Amino acid sequence: MRCSYNEKESRFFLEWNEMTNKVGHLATDFVCHFLNFGT
């Protein structure tokens, strides 16, 4: 599968992916802490 992105689009996608990864880790940490406090 070939994708033809220009440099601006690919850079935006990488930054967006990195941001969502950080948000995902924060959400996972929050859920883990919430479950730990709940028990």
C-alpha positions in Angstrom: 0.0 0.0 0.0 1.6 3.3 -1.2 0.6 6.6 0.3 1.8 9.8 -1.3 1.9 12.5 1.4 3.6 15.8 1.0 6.0 16.8 3.7 3.6 19.1 5.5 0.8 16.5 5.7 3.2 13.8 6.9 4.6 16.1 9.6 1.1 17.0 10.8 0.2 13.3 10.9 3.3 12.5 12.9 2.6 15.3 15.4 -1.0 14.3 15.7 -0.1 10.7 16.2 2.5 11.7 18.9 -0.1 13.9 20.7 -2.8 11.1 20.7 -0.2 8.7 22.1 0.6 11.1 24.9 -3.2 11.6 25.6 -3.7 7.9 25.5 -0.9 7.3 28.1 -2.4 10.0 30.3 -5.8 8.5 30.0 -4.5 5.1 30.9 -2.5 6.4 33.9 -5.7 8.2 35.1 -7.8 5.1 34.8 -5.2 3.0 36.6 -4.9 5.5 39.4 -8.7 5.8 39.6 -9.1 2.0 39.9 -6.3 1.8 42.5 -8.0 4.5 44.6 -11.4 2.8 44.1 -10.3 -0.5 45.6 
